[in-house]
Amino acid sequence: MSDIEIIKAKRAGFCFGVKRAVNITFKAAKKGKGVFTLGPLIHNPQVIEKLCKEGVCPTENTEDRNIQTLIIRTHGIPLELYQTFLKKDFKVIDATCPFVKKAQQYAKLLCDEGYQVIILGDEKHPEVKSLMSYAGKDAIILDSNQELQKIKNKKRVGVVVQTTQPTNLLQEFIGKLVSRVSELKVFNTICNSTALRLKETKEIARRVDLMIVAGGKNSANTTQLATLCNASSVKTYHIETSSEIKKEWIKDVARVGITAGASTPEWIISEIESRIRDIGGNGDNGYPHESGRN
Ligand code: SF4
């Protein structure tokens, strides 16, 4: 074992919504056969592989006759699609994150009250597509405050936000929007899980010689963490599993920080921590210990 110091982010790994969805899915797997998720449950190949071994695979083909139970992911799906599924022969388990559900309800409320709904977010993101379906036919999606000229109704405008957007983007957006419309109603639907994770990661990156960011290479929030660490000028590696860690990365390194995206399970984070302890610093890697430190 080495004497390397590891600072692990308290908020590394599954957020509330992902933990809930993964638990729901493993429970469904135990109950019966024919369980599928609509697309990969989360952006983590190792978790998807584990679920497949338990008999739960992703599918995009809802006409597949083998489906007995279909699980909806944390991002949610458009309302019309949900209603179509309810008419099918299979059971639907809705694992949409409760925070996303709340945003859907606010989008519907604004529409029912006669506001033109603006969704601040990425139009390609599944969550934003689901929000659109609740927001009425006049709803528009904007992803920056550069696009305000697209707003037609200048009287009554209502705003909801994609849950993972940064708060400063909403603040800037509302700051510019407020002088352009007569009545403005805003629901801050941002989930603070992402913001707190980024904040903690930034603080750790300042204190270490090396950052390990764990999570799917296809995970947007993990990539965002890696980008943040790189911007802090600390040497950073974005990995999916402990097997990717090379001895030379941590040769002579005294302090390593570990953070992980919202879809990274605890077992992967623990394996990374163990591997760093096994091969890192001035311990078992063949480098001499400083006097008094062993
Ligand atoms: S990041 Fe927030 S909104 Fe998204 S799944 Fe996690 S808890 Fe839910």
Boltz pocket constraint, residues with backbone or C-beta under 6 A from the ligand:
constraints:
  - pocket:
      binder: B
      contacts: [[A, 15], [A, 16], [A, 17], [A, 18], [A, 74], [A, 97], [A, 98], [A, 99], [A, 100], [A, 163], [A, 164], [A, 191], [A, 192], [A, 193], [A, 194], [A, 262]]
      max_distance: 6.0
